Amino acid sequence: MKRFITLLALLAAPAAAQDFSEGSEAKTWNLYAEVPALFEATVVDATCEITGDCPANCGDGKRQLGLLRSADNVLVYPNKNSQPAFTGAAVELLPFCGQTVEVDGLLIEDPDLSATNIYLVQKVRTKGTEEWTKANQWTKVWAENHPDAKGKGPWFRRDPRVNARIDTTGYLGIGLSHEEAYEAVQ
């Protein structure tokens, strides 16, 4: 309950725009409302922070991770790594579960679109260390986890989970019978 009240207080409080760009070496993606952001945070299980449901090791990669920013105790949502595909950042952050880190990347802030504290992590390092780890491991980890999905083309065309879903619901996600009827009209 205490976590829930803290979360409500954070959501109700007016967001003070802070500038985290100093010292950032983040490369631009030319995305609307992006700003370079370098800050210190603790890597957390986002669901744990919000609900108190806290499995060991941040859910072992099965849950979305968050960055609890040290400067203002705001939960930042790292939804992308530095790779060209819009792959998540959980693979990059899981080795740092529960640790205080520094991250460098791009922060998306646009209150008019309700986009706030969305983060594209490009580099991460344990607080107090000099060497950065590039946040570019997602496709390598995916390939290690799916050795039978080798081949040409983007990973998602070969992902067994994606293909199983398409086999069940079709490419449009509306069900195979509905999709066949849709294709017949075209």
Buried (B, 14 or more C-beta within 10 A) or exposed (E): EEEEEEBEEEEEEEEEEBEBBEEBEBEEBEEEBBBBBBBBBBBBBBBBBBEEEBEEEBBEBEBBBBBBBBEBEBBBBBBBBBBEEEBBBBBBBBBBBEBBBBBBBBBBBEEEEEEBBBBBBBBBBBEEEEEBBEBBBBBEBBEEEBEEBEEEEEBEEBBEEEEEEBEEBBEEEEEBEEBEEEEEEE
